[in-house]
Amino acid sequence: MAELNRSPLREDINRMFRASYVKPSASICLKIVMLARSGRICDARKLFDEMPDRDSVAWNAMLAAYSHLGLYQKSLTLFGSMRLSNSKPDNFSYSSALNACASASHLRFGTRIHALVVVSGYQSSLPVANSLIDMYGKCLNPDDARKVFDEMIDSNEVTWCSLLFAYANSCRLDMALELFRRMPERVEIAWNIMIAGHAHCGEVEECLHLFKKMCESSYQPDQWTFSALMNACAESMKMLYGCMLHGFVIKSGWYSAMEVKNSVLSFYAKLECHSDAMKVFNSFGAFNQVSWNAIIDAHMKMGDTQKAFLAFQQSPEKNIVSWTSMIAGYTRNGNGELALSMFLDMTRNSVQLDGLVAGAVLHACASLAILVHGKMIHNCIIRHGLNKYLYVGNSLVNMYAKCGDIEGSRLAFHGILEKDLVSWNSMLFAFGLHGLANEAICLFREMVASGVKPDEVTFTGLLMTCSHLGLIDEGFEFFQSMSLEFGLSPGMDHVACMVDMLGRGGYVAEARSLAKKYSKTSRARTNSCEVLLGACYTHGDLGTGSSVGEYLKDLEPGKEIGYVLLSNLYCASGQWKEAEIVRKEMVEQGVKKVPGSSWIEIRNVVTAFVSGNNSYPYMADISKILYFLELEMRHT
């Protein structure tokens, strides 16, 4: 797909100059381009604003400069200003604006520009029509891309490949295959689009089949082909296929291509083969930004945040992906505070905030449950115009819910204009987290009525809500509707929720029977047994609990939960000798209990408490208050 966007910014501007024949402004426009290419976009904009007469070439230069640096929202805002000026948009203007919409997945704005294209008579322009197809394809709207294609009089390779990408990007692989067969000429990029499309949809075997067919044809694979194939193996987590392909890449002579090396590095990083990833990284003669980002991600996936930070510091240039990898990696490894600190460093370095960084830092706020920081990030998001992005809206729903502000979560949900399944699931989990069962069930029915099909995550949220609030009848109804109404097979999380729901309600025997019926894999049995043992402890069922606990110890001898719950059950039942035996077994196995912890935010300061650690300076005062509260509770 990268071939579709290869034309350098300088060539675009030169074409504009030749088409417009405007000499006086040409030198200033060239300065704008050069400033933008060197990253000095503010200086470029200042020079643009100081121009006494801005013609279409000047506007187009600034539009292209913003798009080149990924500042798509600014590009679209500038396009709106251009429409209000004396210079009317031309085919270059419309192409730039449509490319910005495509890159930002801004379908609503893109359809408005399409209407302007029709009104201004530029729909017959081949570059504009190609940009329209590309925009609809990248916004996952292949049907409208096809309408534009069918209305075109002239077409070229870019036209066919853009429509092919539209189908492949939306996982409409049957339509993509039909179009691929009808193409006047199946150029290399068409093969690459088909391979990348199947990779995107997780069909690695079909990718390899297409690769074989491509090798048998007159077209030879290039670096983009191998990059797409390695990405397919990474997405499908197919270690064997990836290693075989790595060997083929070396034999083909394409291993020296930076794109291929980076995809091989990303493959090993994604599959958490840290030593192999490091071997690939150390074999690089030269590194680019993608290489450094891949190794940062590899260290973060292995949980080695210090090495990730060292690689981040060693990277000669840091782009938005570098910062996102660090922020998301810290959050994933339980270092939310470091993630927030990294975000502050990013803003100090004047790095432009985008949707992915916003989502990552919101997850950090959610993990820390610090509402005031979450609201500050929300303000930054609004200021940068990112609140309309779907991923950001979904992250806001999650952040407010986990920070205890259900109304903020509800407002964020209603602020999402085009909700997807993740939006509905996030709000459903939010209601469940706050014990609002009726709202969660009503939201589910509204979701189904609106035509959105629920998935496994939806039912996990519903069953968790029913479990925590004791809605056994409703829970069984949802559990049965999974397969009967929606064709979904219950997974281990759904079974664990049902076991928990029955166990909380005191139906321990029924919970055990259900766990035995549905838990087919070792991991599923472990999940169900942990939940069932907790229920036995709650209801003092020593008979069932002791047998489940012994089974769980044998199943997972290195996990603490089986030992701890069984020991607690024996203690609660007065079986002190048996409890001591379990504790000794735990020590002999080298299993240690992770101490419980909690934290509270007061006046923007987070204070953490760890079980067994009484070194907190105000512990004596806290103990006194707890003592008096206990007395009050006993006498009420």
N, C-alpha and C positions, 0 to 999 in steps of 0.2 A: 504493500500500500504506500510505502514511502515514496515510490517513483512518481505518484500522482502529484506530490507536493515538492518536487525537486527544484523548480525554477527559482534561481536566486533572486533576492530582493532587488539587487542592482539591475538585473535584466528587465524586471517588471517596470521599474522606473524609466529605464531607457526607452522601452516600448511606448510608455506614456509620452515621453518627450517627443519621440518621432511622430506620434499620432497627433499631437497638439500643436507643434510648431511654435511654441511660446519660448522665445529666447531669454528675455530678461529674468524671468523667474527660475530658469533652469538651474543656474548656479546655486541659488538659495535652496532649491528643492534637493539638489545633490548633497548640500551640506546637511540638510535635515536627515537624509538617508544615512549618511556617514556617521552622524551623531547617534542615531538610533542603533546602528549596527555595533557601535562601540559601547552600547548600554546607557548612553547619556540621553535618555528619552525626555527628561525634563528640559534639558538645554534645547533639544530638537523642538519641543512644543513651544518654548519661549521664542525661538527664532521664527516659528510658524505664526505665532500670535503677533509678532512685530512686523510681519509683511504688510505693506500698505494695501496691496491688491492681491487677494488670494484667488487664483484661477483654479480650474478643475485639476490641473497637474499638481498644484500645491496640496490641495485637499487629498488627492489620491496618494501622494507621497506620505502624508501624515497617517492616513488610514492604513496603508501597507506597513508603516513603521510600527504602529501599535500591534497589528496582527502578528508581525514578525517576532515581537517580544512576548507574545502570549497575552497581551493586555486587550482581550477581546471586548470586554465591557466598555472600555474607553474608546475602542474603535467604533463600536455601535453608537455610543453617545456622540462621537464626532460626526458620524454619518447623519444623525438627526440634526446636528447644527448645520451641516452642509446643505441640507434640504431647505433650511430657513434662510440661507445666504443667497447672494446673487448668482453663485455658481451652481448649476444644476448637475446632479449625478449623471455620469456617463457609464458605459459598459464596464470600465475599470472600477469605478466606484461601487457599482452593484456587485461585481465579482468579489471585491475586497470585503464588503459588508456580509455577503453570503458566506464567505470563507470564515469570517469571525463567528457567525451564527453556527456554522458547522462545527468549528473547534470548541465552542462553548456549549454545544447541544441545546441551543436556544431556539426551539421550534417555533414558538409563538412569534418571536421577532422575525424569524425567517419567513414565515407565511405572510407577514405584513410586507416584507421587502418583495416577495413574489408578486403580491398585488400591485406594488409600485412598478415593478418590471413590466407587467402586462399593460398598465395604464400608460407608461412612458414609451412603449413600443420596442423594448429591448429584448423581448422573448425570442426574437429571431437571431439574436447574437449567439454564436456557438459557445464562446467562453462563459457567457452569463447562464445559458441553458445547462452547460456542464456543471457550473457552480451550484445551480438549483438542485440538480440530481445528487450532487455530492452532499449538499446541506441536508436534504431529506434522508439520505442514506445514513449519515452520521447522527441524525436525530431519530433513528429507528422508525422511519416512516417510508418503507419501500413502495407502498401503493401510490403515494403522491409522486415519488421519484419516477415510477413507471408512467404516470400520466404525462409528466414533462417529456419523458423519452418518446412516448407515442405521438406527441404533438410536434416533435422536431422534424424539420425538413432535411437538414444536414446533420451528419454525425461523424465522429472519428473514433480512434481507439480509446481516448479518454472518456467519451460518452458511454461506450459499451462497458468499459471497466468500472466506471462510476456506478452504473446501475447494477453491475455484478456485485460490487462491494455493498451496495444498499441491501441486496437480498442476503448476502453472506453475513453482514454485520448484524442482521436481525434474526439470524439462524433460520431463515427461509431457504434451507439448503436445496429443497426440491426445485424451487423456482430458479435458484442460482444455477443448478446443474442444467436445467432446461435452457437457460439463457447462454450458458457456457458452450453448450453444444451448437447453438444457433449463431455464435459469433463468426463474423467473416474471417477473422484470423485470431487464433488463440495465442496471443503474445505471452512472453514470460510473466508479465505482471498479472495476467488473468489467471495463470496457474498458481501464482503466489497468493492471489486473493482467495482462490478456492481452498488452498491448503490452510491459510490463516483463518478462513471462515469456519472450516471444520475443527480447527484447533480451538477456536473461541467457543464452539459448542461442545467441546469435550470428546470429539470423535477422532481419537488419535489413530485408530486402525485405518479409517478412511483417508486420513492425511497421508499415511504411508502408502496406501494404494494409489492415491493421486500422484505422489512422488515417483512411484514406480512407472506409472503411465507417462509422466513427463519425461523421465529418462529414456523411455522407449520412443518418444517422439523426436522431432528435429530440434526441440528446444532443450537447452541445458540449464540445470539449476544454478542459481547465483547465491550471493550472500543473503539476500532477502528470503530465498527459499529455505535455506538451512536455518536461518534465524527463526522463521515461522515454525519449522518442524521441531526445533529444540524447545520453543515455547509451548508447543502442543504436548510434548513429553513432560514438561514441567507442570503444566496445568492438570494433566491427567495423573501425575505422580507415578509415571511408568519408568522405573529405574532401568529395567532391561532395555527397553526401546531407546532411551536416552543415551545409554552407554554405547549401544550398537551404532547409533547415529553419530555420536562423537567420533568413533573410529572411522566411519565413512567420511566424515568431514575432513579428518586429517589426511586420509588417502586422496581425497578429491583436490587438495591443494587450496581450499578456501579457508583453512583455519587461521591464516594470517589476517583475514578481514576482521576489522574491529567489531562490526555488527555480530559476526558469528561468534567471536570470542566472548563477547558480552552475553550472548544468549546461552552459551555453554556454562559460563560462570553463574548466570541466574538460575539455570537448571539445577546445578549442584547446591546452590544456596537455598532454593525452594524446597528441595528434598532433604535439607539439613545435613548434607554430606560435607561437613565443615572442612575436613582435611583435603578432600578432592577440590573443593572450591578454592582453597588457599593455593593448591598446586597450580590450578588454572591461572589464578591471579598473579602468582609469582613468575609464571611463564610469559607474561605480557612484556614485550619490549617497550611499549609505550601505553599509557593509560589515557582514556578520555573520561568525561564526566560520568557516563553510564557505567564504566568499569568501577569507579570509586563508589557510586551509589549501590551497585550490586554487592560489593564486599561489605559495605556498611549494613545492608539488609541481611547478609549472611551472618555477620557477627550478632546482630540483634535477634535473629531467629534461633541462634544457639544460646541466647541468654547472656552473652558476653558484652555487656553494655560499655565496659571500659575500652575494649578493643574497637568497638564500633565508634566510640568517641575519638579514639586515636586516629582511626582512618578518616573520620570527618575532619579532624584538624589537619591531617596531611594532605587532604584533597586541595589542589591548587585553586580550584574554583568551586563554589558552592551554589547550586541552583535550587529551585523550589523543591525538587525531588529529594535532594540531600537533606534539607530541613525537615521535610515531611517524613522521611525514613527515620530520622532521629526522634522526632516527636512521637510518631506512632510506635516506634520500637521501645522507647522508654515507657509509654503507657502499657504496652503489651507485657512488659516485664515487671509491672507493678511499681514503676518509678514515676508516678503522676506528677510529683513536685518538680522533678528534673525536666519532664516534658513541658511544663509551664515555664520553667526557667529558660529552656531552649527557645520557646516561642517568643519570650521577651527579647532574647538575643537576636532573633530573626528580625523582629520589628525595629530594633536599634540599628541593624545593618541595612535598613530600608529595602528589605526584600518584600515584593508585592504579595500580599495575602491572596490565596486562591481557595477554591472549595475544598480540596483535599486536605490542606493544612488546617482549615477551619474545622472540618469534621474530626481530624485527629486530635486537635487541642480540646474540642468539646468532649471527646471520649475521656481525655485526661481529667477534665473537670468532673465528669460523671463518676469516674473511678474514685476520686477523692471526696465526692459529695460536697463540694464547696460551691454553693450557689452564687456567692458574690463574684467569684472569678468567672463563673459561667455567664453571668449577666454582662460582665465587662467584655468577654469575648463576643457575646451576642451584639453588643453595641458596635464593636469593630466590624462584625459581619455586615450589619446594616449600613455602616459608613462606606464600606467597599462595594456595596450593592450585591452581596453574595447570598442574601437571605432568600432569593427566589430559586436558588439551585436546589434540586431535589435531595441530593446527598446531605447538604447542609441542613435542610428542613428536617429530615429524618433524625439527624444527630441532635438537633435542638429538642425534639420531642423526647428523645432518650435522656439527654442531659437534665432537663427540668424534672423529669420523673424520678431519676435517681438522686437528685438533690432535694427531693421532697416537695416540689412545687407542681402539683398536678394541674393547677389552673394555667401555669406557664406552659406546661406540656400540651394542654388542650388548645391553647391559643396558637402554639407553633404548628400543631397538626392542622388546624383550620386555615393557617396561613399558607399551606402547601397547595398550589393551584392544581397541579396534575399529580395526584397521589398514586404511588405504586404499591405493590404488595408489602414492601418493607415499611412504608408509612403506616398502613393499617395495622401491621403486626406490632410496630413500635408503640402505637397508641393503645392497642389491646393489652400489651405487657404493662404499660404504664398504669392502666386502670387496675389490673390484677395486683401489681405491686402495692397499690394504695388501698387494696381491699374493696374496690368498687365493682363487685361482681355483676350487678344489674347493668351498669354502664358498659362493661366488657362484653356481655352477652348481646346487648342491643347494638353495639358497634359491630360485632361479628355479623349479625343479621343484616345490618345496613351495608356492610362490605359485600356480602353475597348478593344482596339485591341490586347493588351497583354494577354487578358483572365481574367482580374481581374474584378469582378462584382461590380459596385458601390452600395453604401448603402445610407441610409437617410442622413448621415453626408456629403457624397460627394455632394449631391444635395443642401444641406444647403449652402455649400461653393460656389457652382456655382451660386445659386440664389442671394446670398449676393453680389457677384462680379458683376453680371448683374444689381442689384439694385443700387449699388454705382456708376456705370459708365453709367447708363441710357440705358442699352441694353434691351429694353422692348421686342422686337421681339424674341431675343435669350432666354430671360428669360421665356417667354411663351412656347417656344419650349422645353426647359428643363423640365419645370413644367409638361407639357403634357406627355413627354416621361417617366416620373417616373412610371406611371401606365401602359401606353400602351406598352412600350418597356421592362421595367425592373420589372414590377409587384410590385411596391412599392406604398403604400398609402401615400398621402401628410399629413404630421404632422403639428402641430401648428407653428413650426419654418419656415416651407416652406410657409405656408399661410401668416405668418407675413412678410416674405421676399417679397412675391408677392404684398401684400398690400403696403409695403414700396416702392417698385419699381414703382407701379402705382401712388402712392401719390407723390413721388419725380418728376414724369413726368407731374404732374398736372391733372391726371385722378382720381380725388377724388371720383366722383360718382361710377366709375368702381371699385375702390379700396373698397368702402363700400359694393358694391354688392358682390364682391368676398369674403370679410370677412364674410358677412352674410351667404353665401352659404356653406363655408367650416368650419367655427368655431362652432363646436358642443358642446364642453365642456366649463365650466366656465373659466378655465385657458386660453384656446385658445381664447375665446372672449375677455378676458382682454388683452392678447398680441396684438391682432389685433386692438383693440380700442386704445391702447396706441400709436401704430404706425400711425393709421389713424388720431388721434388727432394732432400728430406732423406734419403730412402732411397738415392738415387744417390750422395750425398756419403758416406754411411756405408760403402757397398760400392765406392766408387771407380769408378762407372760413368760415365766422362766422356762417352761417346757419347750415351747417353740423357739424362744430366743437362744437357749443354750445350743440347740442343734444347728440353728442358722449361723450362730456365731462361730462354732467350730468349723463348719463348712466354709465360712468366709475366710477364716484364718488360713485354711489349707489352700483356698483359691488364690488369695493375695497375701502371702506371708510377709511381704515387705511394706504393707500399708498399715497405718496406725489405727484406722477407724474400727476395724473388726475387733482388735484387742481392747480398745478404749470402751466401746459400747458394751462388749461382753463383760468386761470387768465392772463397769457401772451397773449393769443388770444384776450381777452376782451380789454386789454391795447393797443395792436397793432391796434385794431379797434376803439379806442377812447371811449370804454364803461367802463369808470372809476368806475362808481357806481357798475356795475355788478362784476368788478374785485375785488373791495373792499369786496363785499358780499362773494365771493369765499374765499378770504383770511381769513375772519372772521370765516367761516365754518371750515377752516383748523385748526385754533387755537382752536376752540371749540371741535374738534375731537381729539385734542392733537397730531396732525401730524406735524412733524418738517421737514423742507427742509434740506437735507444733503448738506453742502457747496461743491462747486466744488473745485477740486484740480489738480495740475499739478506739474511736477518736471523736472529738467534738470541736466545732468551730465557734469561737467566741471573739468578737471584735476583729474579724478577718485573720485571726491566728488559729491554726489547727494544732491541737494538743492530742497526742496519742497515749494510750494506756495499754500495757501488756500484762497478761495474767502472770502473777508471781513476782512482778517487779514493783516494789514499794518505794523506789527511790525518788518518786515525784515530789518536788519541794512542798506542795500543799496537801500531801497525802493525809496528814493528821487532821486538817480542817475538813477534808472530804469525808474521812471516816466518822467524824462527829456528826456531820450533816446526815450521813447515811444511817447512823444509829438512831437519831431523832426521827427520821422518816420511817424507819422500821417500827418504832414505838407508835407513831401516829397510825400506821397501817394496821397494826395489831389491835388498836382500840377503836377502829371505825367499823 
